Amino acid sequence: MAASKIPPANPAAQCAGVIGLGIMGSAVSANLVRAGFAVAGYDPVPAARARLKRAGGTPCASAAAVAQRCNLIVLSLPSEAALDAVVAELAGAGAHGLVLAETSTLPVSAKERARKALAAAGAVLLDCPLSGTGAQALTRDLAVYASGDPRAIRTFAPVFEGFARVRYDVGRFGNGMRMKLVANLLVAIHNVSAAEAIMMGARSGLDPAQVVRVVADGAGGSRMLQVRGPMMVDRAWGEATMKVSTWQKDMRLIAEALAASDTPAPLFAATLPIYNAAMALGHGGDDTGAVYAVLEGMVGATPAAPAAGRNKAGKRSRT
């Protein structure tokens, strides 16, 4: 028998759970708190749980403890292994009646495995990856690609509205990830093309900040130029909203989807060496905006001084 749910401290507030409180999960949970939800969350990292508490949520000691409080749970997990572990814990603790939205960028096969395990325990898993960076997540500027049981998606709708700008219902389970990989194919290309454009402008004698501002407002603009262009200009990639090391996983998934669908992708293929070089140059922990540093190295440019108020790693100074 499933454990009875612990009511939220505020009876008027609907409870929403978040399991995985990294860059995206912490932003999602904070926005849900601001939207009026009683938020319970878990992450194995103590600092992440402390961050949730500061945001007004309730940190829990385990994933199962989150499920004791909330029927609607967002999963924001870093790997297949983490997803498997959480699913096993929830299924073993009694998951009947839960509706969970898996928002991570993981293989469809891993999510399908999780869906079946949770279904056997009486829970519904949705495949709902998010389109947007960590910085966009902070401002609720995310798109949800929701796939799976339509009735469960409608049940989860208020939670999506609490942390995302828009939701697209894209059909059968797994279509969310398929759509996300199409989006990430473009992100991979647009991120590098933004760096190329800014560098072209700078080497032509233009003010890089003005290049971003002017070009982003015209036909040549892209969300990556808008979001990561200022980061490249300020050399602020030390404040990661998507780490280069994490992005390598996404690149592998895109490559696998391209191969499985026999899709030619010469532009995507051209970006691979740039991201690999970013890893080799020690930018694994930096934001993917660090591809700008790779292009600087290719032309032998002396890196510009960090923007005022930032140190050489791109982080804000404490002075």
Residue, then its C-alpha position, 0 to 999 in steps of 0.5 A: m500500500a502506498a504511504s499516505k501523502i503528508p499535506p503541505a504546511n499551507p493547506a491552500a497550496q498545491c504540492a509539487g515535488v522536484i527530484g534533482l536540484g542541479i542548475m535546471g532543477s533548482a531554477v524549476s523549484a524556485n519558480l514553483v515556490r514563487a508560483g505559490f506551490a508548496v515545493a518538496g525536493y531532493d538532491p544527494v548534494p547537501a548544498a542543493r538541498a540548502r539552496l531549495k530551503r533558502a528559496g522557500g521549499t522543503p528539502c527531503a532526505s530521499a526521493a521517496a520522502v518527496a513522493q510521500r508529500c507530493n503526487l506531482i513530481v518533476l524529475s531533473l536528473p543528470s544520467e541514466a544511472a540516476l534515473d534508474a536509481v530514483v525509479a527503483e526507490l520510488a517503485g519500491a516505496g510505493a508509487h501508486g497514484l504518482v504522476l512524474a514528468e521526466t525533464s532531462t535530456l536522456p535516451v528514449s530507451a532509458k525513459e521507456r525503461a523507467r516508464k514501464a517500471l513505474a507503470a508496474a507500480g501504479a504511477v505514470l511517467l511523462d517524457c517532458p524535456l525542457s528547451g532553454t538554458g539554465a539562465q532562461a530557467l531562472t526567468r521561467d523562459l522555458a518550453v516544455y515538450a510534453s509527451g505521453d498520456p494526454r490525461a496525465i499531461r493535463t493533470f500536470a499542466p498547473v505545474f508546467e505553468g508554474f515554471a515554464r513559458v509554454r508547453y507543447d504537447v507533441g504526442r506519444f511517449g518519447n516524442g518529447m526527447r525526439m523534439k528536444l534533440v531536433a532543438n539541440l541540433l540547432v542549439a549546437i550550430h547556433n552557439v558556434s555560429a554566434a561565436e563566429a559572428i561576434m569574432m568576425g565583428a570584433r576582428s573587423g573593428l566593430d564593438p562586440a557588444q554592439v554586434v550582439r545588440v544590433v544583429a540579434d534584433g535582425a534577420g541574423g538573430s538567434r536565441m543563442l546570440q541573444v542568450r550567449g552572445p553577451m556571455m561571449v562578449d563579457r567572457a563570462w562562461g565561468e558562470a555555467t548554465m550548460k556545462v561543456s562536459t554535460w553538453q557532450k552527452d547531448m551531442r552524443l544523443i544528437a549524433e545517435a539520432l542522426a545516424a538512426s534516421d539516416t539524416p545528413a547533418p554537415l553543419f552539426a558535424a562541423t561543430l563537433p571539433i569545436y566542442n571537443a577542443a573546448m574540453a581539451l582546453g580545460h573548459g569542461g566545467d564552463d558554459t558552452g559559450a566557451v566555444y568563443a575561447v576556442l575560436e580565439g585560439m584558432v586565430g592566435a588572438t590574445p584573450a581580452a580582459p574580462a568584463a568589469g566585475r569579473n575575474k579571469a574565470g569569468k566569475r563575478s569578483r567578490t570585491 
